[in-house]
Amino acid sequence: MKRDRVSADQSPTLPVSRRRAVRLEAPAGLTITLSDTSISSKVIDIGLGGIGLLANRPLRRGVTYTVTLCLAARKVACEARTAHCRRREDGNWLVGMAFVRDDRIASVEQFVDEMTARQIELPWPTGGH
C-alpha cells in the first residue's frame, strides 16, 4: 500500500506557531495598563516574548504601546508592539503583543520568569529509576 507523504508545513491537522517563547495562562490578579488609556484590556496569556490580551477596541498592527504590568505589589513597565488583532464574535478584540527588546527588557523577563515559575509545578520523580 502506497501512502502519500505530507510535509509538516502542509499538514492540515498540525497548527504552526510562530512564537519564539512559550506563553502560559495569565495568573489571577495580573493587570495591564496601556499608554492609550481609552483601551480597556485583560491579560489572557504571557511569556518571555509577549502577551495576549482581550481588548475593548482594536489595536493597530505594528504600533508600539507602553504597557504596565502589575501583580500584587510588583509592577513593571515596558514597550510592546502589536503583532496581531482579531475581532471576536462577542465584539471584543484578541490582541497579541511582542515585548520590545530595549533597555527595560531584562526587568520584564525577570517579572515573567518569577510569575511563571510559580505557575509551573513539575512532578518530582519517585522511586529509584
C-alpha positions, 0 to 999 in steps of 0.5 A, a space after each residue: 500500500 502506497 501512502 502519500 507523504 505530507 510535509 509538516 508545513 502542509 499538514 492540515 491537522 498540525 497548527 504552526 506557531 510562530 512564537 519564539 517563547 512559550 506563553 502560559 495562562 495569565 495568573 489571577 490578579 495580573 493587570 495591564 495598563 496601556 499608554 492609550 488609556 481609552 483601551 480597556 484590556 485583560 491579560 489572557 496569556 504571557 511569556 518571555 516574548 509577549 502577551 495576549 490580551 482581550 481588548 475593548 477596541 482594536 489595536 493597530 498592527 505594528 504600533 508600539 504601546 507602553 504597557 504596565 504590568 502589575 501583580 500584587 505589589 510588583 509592577 513593571 513597565 515596558 514597550 510592546 508592539 502589536 503583532 496581531 488583532 482579531 475581532 471576536 464574535 462577542 465584539 471584543 478584540 484578541 490582541 497579541 503583543 511582542 515585548 520590545 527588546 530595549 533597555 527595560 527588557 531584562 526587568 520584564 523577563 525577570 517579572 515573567 520568569 518569577 510569575 511563571 515559575 510559580 505557575 509551573 509545578 513539575 512532578 518530582 520523580 519517585 522511586 529509584 529509576 
